[in-house]
């Protein structure tokens, strides 16, 4: 194998390693986001099951009809 072929192969391997690292980092970031979203969904479901409250802390009935003006 010639030197130019060897350099070309090494360059390709280095590029692939770089791309694998980038993808791995993105996967780790997405997994963190998934875990956060799952926790948020569980929180929302628990609030809905327990008779929700607003962000200000006021109690809200789930089946409450809106006031008519």
ROKOL-871369 format. One record per residue: residue in three letters; residue number from 1; z, y, x of N, C-alpha, C in turn. Coordinates in steps of 0.2 Angstrom, whole numbers, plus 5000, padded with zeros to 4 digits. Layout:
ROKOL-871369
res=ALA&n=NUM&n.Z=Z&n.Y=Y&n.X=X&ca.Z=Z&ca.Y=Y&ca.X=X&c.Z=Z&c.Y=Y&c.X=X
...
END
This chain:
ROKOL-871369
res=UNK&n=1&n.Z=5000&n.Y=4994&n.X=5004&ca.Z=5000&ca.Y=5000&ca.X=5000&c.Z=5000&c.Y=5006&c.X=5005
res=UNK&n=2&n.Z=4996&n.Y=5011&n.X=5003&ca.Z=4995&ca.Y=5017&ca.X=5007&c.Z=5001&c.Y=5022&c.X=5005
res=UNK&n=3&n.Z=5001&n.Y=5027&n.X=5010&ca.Z=5007&ca.Y=5032&ca.X=5009&c.Z=5006&c.Y=5036&c.X=5003
res=UNK&n=4&n.Z=4999&n.Y=5037&n.X=5001&ca.Z=4998&ca.Y=5042&ca.X=4995&c.Z=5000&c.Y=5038&c.X=4989
res=UNK&n=5&n.Z=4999&n.Y=5031&n.X=4989&ca.Z=5000&ca.Y=5027&ca.X=4983&c.Z=5008&c.Y=5027&c.X=4982
res=UNK&n=6&n.Z=5011&n.Y=5026&n.X=4988&ca.Z=5019&ca.Y=5026&ca.X=4988&c.Z=5022&c.Y=5032&c.X=4985
res=UNK&n=7&n.Z=5019&n.Y=5038&n.X=4988&ca.Z=5022&ca.Y=5044&ca.X=4986&c.Z=5020&c.Y=5045&c.X=4978
res=UNK&n=8&n.Z=5014&n.Y=5043&n.X=4976&ca.Z=5013&ca.Y=5044&ca.X=4969&c.Z=5018&c.Y=5039&c.X=4965
res=UNK&n=9&n.Z=5019&n.Y=5033&n.X=4967&ca.Z=5024&ca.Y=5029&ca.X=4963&c.Z=5031&c.Y=5032&c.X=4963
res=UNK&n=10&n.Z=5033&n.Y=5035&n.X=4969&ca.Z=5040&ca.Y=5038&ca.X=4969&c.Z=5040&c.Y=5044&c.X=4964
res=UNK&n=11&n.Z=5035&n.Y=5048&n.X=4964&ca.Z=5034&ca.Y=5053&ca.X=4960&c.Z=5035&c.Y=5051&c.X=4953
res=UNK&n=12&n.Z=5031&n.Y=5046&n.X=4951&ca.Z=5032&ca.Y=5044&ca.X=4944&c.Z=5038&c.Y=5041&c.X=4942
res=UNK&n=13&n.Z=5042&n.Y=5037&n.X=4947&ca.Z=5048&ca.Y=5035&ca.X=4945&c.Z=5053&c.Y=5041&c.X=4945
res=UNK&n=14&n.Z=5053&n.Y=5046&n.X=4949&ca.Z=5057&ca.Y=5051&ca.X=4948&c.Z=5056&c.Y=5055&c.X=4942
res=UNK&n=15&n.Z=5050&n.Y=5056&n.X=4939&ca.Z=5049&ca.Y=5059&ca.X=4933&c.Z=5052&c.Y=5055&c.X=4927
res=UNK&n=16&n.Z=5051&n.Y=5048&n.X=4928&ca.Z=5054&ca.Y=5044&ca.X=4922&c.Z=5061&c.Y=5044&c.X=4922
res=UNK&n=17&n.Z=5064&n.Y=5044&n.X=4928&ca.Z=5072&ca.Y=5045&ca.X=4928&c.Z=5074&c.Y=5051&c.X=4925
res=UNK&n=18&n.Z=5070&n.Y=5057&n.X=4927&ca.Z=5072&ca.Y=5063&ca.X=4924&c.Z=5072&c.Y=5063&c.X=4916
res=UNK&n=19&n.Z=5066&n.Y=5061&n.X=4914&ca.Z=5065&ca.Y=5060&ca.X=4907&c.Z=5070&c.Y=5056&c.X=4903
res=UNK&n=20&n.Z=5072&n.Y=5050&n.X=4906&ca.Z=5077&ca.Y=5046&ca.X=4904&c.Z=5084&c.Y=5050&c.X=4903
res=UNK&n=21&n.Z=5086&n.Y=5054&n.X=4908&ca.Z=5092&ca.Y=5058&ca.X=4908&c.Z=5092&c.Y=5063&c.X=4903
res=UNK&n=22&n.Z=5086&n.Y=5066&n.X=4902&ca.Z=5086&ca.Y=5071&ca.X=4896&c.Z=5086&c.Y=5068&c.X=4890
res=UNK&n=23&n.Z=5083&n.Y=5062&n.X=4889&ca.Z=5084&ca.Y=5058&ca.X=4882&c.Z=5091&c.Y=5056&c.X=4881
res=UNK&n=24&n.Z=5094&n.Y=5054&n.X=4886&ca.Z=5101&ca.Y=5051&ca.X=4886&c.Z=5105&c.Y=5057&c.X=4884
res=UNK&n=25&n.Z=5104&n.Y=5063&n.X=4887&ca.Z=5108&ca.Y=5068&ca.X=4885&c.Z=5107&c.Y=5070&c.X=4878
res=UNK&n=26&n.Z=5101&n.Y=5070&n.X=4875&ca.Z=5100&ca.Y=5072&ca.X=4868&c.Z=5103&c.Y=5067&c.X=4864
res=UNK&n=27&n.Z=5102&n.Y=5061&n.X=4865&ca.Z=5105&ca.Y=5056&ca.X=4861&c.Z=5113&c.Y=5057&c.X=4861
res=UNK&n=28&n.Z=5116&n.Y=5058&n.X=4866&ca.Z=5123&ca.Y=5059&ca.X=4866&c.Z=5125&c.Y=5065&c.X=4862
res=UNK&n=29&n.Z=5121&n.Y=5071&n.X=4862&ca.Z=5122&ca.Y=5077&ca.X=4858&c.Z=5121&c.Y=5075&c.X=4851
res=UNK&n=30&n.Z=5116&n.Y=5071&n.X=4849&ca.Z=5115&ca.Y=5069&ca.X=4842&c.Z=5120&c.Y=5065&c.X=4839
res=UNK&n=31&n.Z=5123&n.Y=5060&n.X=4843&ca.Z=5128&ca.Y=5056&ca.X=4841&c.Z=5134&c.Y=5060&c.X=4840
res=UNK&n=32&n.Z=5136&n.Y=5065&n.X=4844&ca.Z=5141&ca.Y=5070&ca.X=4842&c.Z=5140&c.Y=5073&c.X=4836
res=UNK&n=33&n.Z=5134&n.Y=5076&n.X=4834&ca.Z=5133&ca.Y=5079&ca.X=4828&c.Z=5134&c.Y=5074&c.X=4822
res=UNK&n=34&n.Z=5131&n.Y=5068&n.X=4823&ca.Z=5132&ca.Y=5063&ca.X=4818&c.Z=5139&c.Y=5062&c.X=4816
res=UNK&n=35&n.Z=5143&n.Y=5061&n.X=4821&ca.Z=5150&ca.Y=5060&ca.X=4820&c.Z=5154&c.Y=5066&c.X=4816
res=UNK&n=36&n.Z=5152&n.Y=5072&n.X=4818&ca.Z=5154&ca.Y=5078&ca.X=4815&c.Z=5152&c.Y=5078&c.X=4808
res=UNK&n=37&n.Z=5146&n.Y=5077&n.X=4806&ca.Z=5143&ca.Y=5077&ca.X=4799&c.Z=5146&c.Y=5072&c.X=4795
res=UNK&n=38&n.Z=5148&n.Y=5066&n.X=4798&ca.Z=5151&ca.Y=5061&ca.X=4794&c.Z=5158&c.Y=5063&c.X=4792
res=UNK&n=39&n.Z=5162&n.Y=5066&n.X=4797&ca.Z=5168&ca.Y=5068&ca.X=4795&c.Z=5168&c.Y=5074&c.X=4790
res=UNK&n=40&n.Z=5163&n.Y=5078&n.X=4790&ca.Z=5163&ca.Y=5083&ca.X=4785&c.Z=5161&c.Y=5080&c.X=4778
res=UNK&n=41&n.Z=5157&n.Y=5075&n.X=4778&ca.Z=5155&ca.Y=5072&ca.X=4772&c.Z=5161&c.Y=5068&c.X=4769
res=UNK&n=42&n.Z=5165&n.Y=5065&n.X=4773&ca.Z=5171&ca.Y=5062&ca.X=4771&c.Z=5176&c.Y=5067&c.X=4768
res=UNK&n=43&n.Z=5177&n.Y=5073&n.X=4771&ca.Z=5181&ca.Y=5078&ca.X=4769&c.Z=5179&c.Y=5081&c.X=4762
res=UNK&n=44&n.Z=5172&n.Y=5082&n.X=4761&ca.Z=5170&ca.Y=5084&ca.X=4755&c.Z=5171&c.Y=5079&c.X=4750
res=UNK&n=45&n.Z=5170&n.Y=5073&n.X=4751&ca.Z=5171&ca.Y=5067&ca.X=4746&c.Z=5178&c.Y=5067&c.X=4744
res=UNK&n=46&n.Z=5182&n.Y=5068&n.X=4749&ca.Z=5190&ca.Y=5067&ca.X=4747&c.Z=5192&c.Y=5073&c.X=4743
res=UNK&n=47&n.Z=5189&n.Y=5079&n.X=4745&ca.Z=5191&ca.Y=5085&ca.X=4741&c.Z=5188&c.Y=5084&c.X=4734
res=UNK&n=48&n.Z=5182&n.Y=5082&n.X=4733&ca.Z=5179&ca.Y=5081&ca.X=4726&c.Z=5183&c.Y=5076&c.X=4722
res=UNK&n=49&n.Z=5186&n.Y=5070&n.X=4725&ca.Z=5190&ca.Y=5065&ca.X=4722&c.Z=5196&c.Y=5068&c.X=4720
res=UNK&n=50&n.Z=5199&n.Y=5072&n.X=4724&ca.Z=5206&ca.Y=5075&ca.X=4723&c.Z=5206&c.Y=5081&c.X=4719
res=UNK&n=51&n.Z=5201&n.Y=5083&n.X=4715&ca.Z=5201&ca.Y=5089&ca.X=4711&c.Z=5201&c.Y=5095&c.X=4716
res=UNK&n=52&n.Z=5195&n.Y=5097&n.X=4718&ca.Z=5193&ca.Y=5101&ca.X=4723&c.Z=5197&c.Y=5108&c.X=4723
res=UNK&n=53&n.Z=5197&n.Y=5111&n.X=4729&ca.Z=5199&ca.Y=5118&ca.X=4730&c.Z=5194&c.Y=5122&c.X=4733
res=UNK&n=54&n.Z=5194&n.Y=5129&n.X=4732&ca.Z=5189&ca.Y=5133&ca.X=4735&c.Z=5191&c.Y=5135&c.X=4742
res=UNK&n=55&n.Z=5187&n.Y=5138&n.X=4746&ca.Z=5189&ca.Y=5140&ca.X=4753&c.Z=5195&c.Y=5145&c.X=4753
res=UNK&n=56&n.Z=5196&n.Y=5148&n.X=4747&ca.Z=5202&ca.Y=5153&ca.X=4747&c.Z=5208&c.Y=5149&c.X=4745
res=UNK&n=57&n.Z=5207&n.Y=5143&n.X=4743&ca.Z=5213&ca.Y=5139&ca.X=4741&c.Z=5214&c.Y=5139&c.X=4733
res=UNK&n=58&n.Z=5210&n.Y=5142&n.X=4730&ca.Z=5211&ca.Y=5142&ca.X=4722&c.Z=5209&c.Y=5135&c.X=4720
res=UNK&n=59&n.Z=5212&n.Y=5133&n.X=4715&ca.Z=5210&ca.Y=5127&ca.X=4712&c.Z=5204&c.Y=5127&c.X=4707
res=UNK&n=60&n.Z=5200&n.Y=5122&n.X=4708&ca.Z=5194&ca.Y=5123&ca.X=4703&c.Z=5193&c.Y=5116&c.X=4700
res=UNK&n=61&n.Z=5192&n.Y=5116&n.X=4693&ca.Z=5191&ca.Y=5110&ca.X=4690&c.Z=5184&c.Y=5108&c.X=4691
res=UNK&n=62&n.Z=5183&n.Y=5101&n.X=4692&ca.Z=5176&ca.Y=5099&ca.X=4693&c.Z=5172&c.Y=5100&c.X=4687
res=UNK&n=63&n.Z=5174&n.Y=5098&n.X=4681&ca.Z=5171&ca.Y=5098&ca.X=4675&c.Z=5172&c.Y=5105&c.X=4671
res=UNK&n=64&n.Z=5174&n.Y=5110&n.X=4674&ca.Z=5176&ca.Y=5116&ca.X=4670&c.Z=5169&c.Y=5119&c.X=4669
res=UNK&n=65&n.Z=5169&n.Y=5122&n.X=4663&ca.Z=5163&ca.Y=5126&ca.X=4660&c.Z=5163&c.Y=5133&c.X=4663
res=UNK&n=66&n.Z=5158&n.Y=5136&n.X=4665&ca.Z=5158&ca.Y=5143&ca.X=4667&c.Z=5160&c.Y=5147&c.X=4662
res=UNK&n=67&n.Z=5163&n.Y=5153&n.X=4663&ca.Z=5165&ca.Y=5158&ca.X=4658&c.Z=5159&c.Y=5161&c.X=4655
res=UNK&n=68&n.Z=5159&n.Y=5162&n.X=4648&ca.Z=5154&ca.Y=5166&ca.X=4645&c.Z=5155&c.Y=5173&c.X=4644
res=UNK&n=69&n.Z=5151&n.Y=5177&n.X=4645&ca.Z=5152&ca.Y=5184&ca.X=4645&c.Z=5150&c.Y=5187&c.X=4638
END
